[in-house]
Amino acid sequence: MIDTLIARGHRVLAISVSGQHSHLLVELPDDLTAIRRIIGDAKSRSSLAIRQQMPGRVWSARGTYLRIENRRHHVCTFDYILTQQSEGAWTWSFREEARGEHRL
């Protein structure tokens, strides 16, 4: 998902993926139809990429999209995505990208 979003010009700040949930902090247009299309495309491409290892349905339809309201909300959301997930969740932030750390 990260590679697809970045390739399409969207700044991805943080992501977490666990067995049941995923959370993303990404800059997207302020247009729900466009957001659904962008995220749907990223979900579809990521599903195709892992089809050999995980056949079947990986992502649920739709999702909940929340607008970041202010700086405090932004900081709290970033922290939540990276530190408040269930044990075993995979997390990534733009900081790892800046350090050249490998993405899965």
URSUL-V406690 format. One record per residue. OMEGA is omega in whole degrees, -180 to 180 (none if undefined). Layout:
OMEGA, OMEGA
This chain:
-178, -178, 179, -179, 180, 180, 180, 172, 180, 180, 178, -178, -180, 176, 170, 178, 175, -178, -175, -172, 168, 178, 178, 169, -174, 178, -179, 177, 179, -176, -174, 178, 179, 179, 180, 179, -178, -179, 177, 177, 179, 177, -179, -180, 179, 177, 178, -178, -177, -175, 180, -177, -176, 180, 179, -176, -179, -175, 172, 177, 176, -176, 177, -177, -179, 177, 175, -172, -177, -178, 180, 178, 179, -179, -180, 179, 178, 179, -180, -178, -175, -172, -174, -179, -179, 179, 179, 178, 176, 179, 179, 173, 179, 179, 177, 177, -179, 178, 179, 179, -174, 172, 174, none
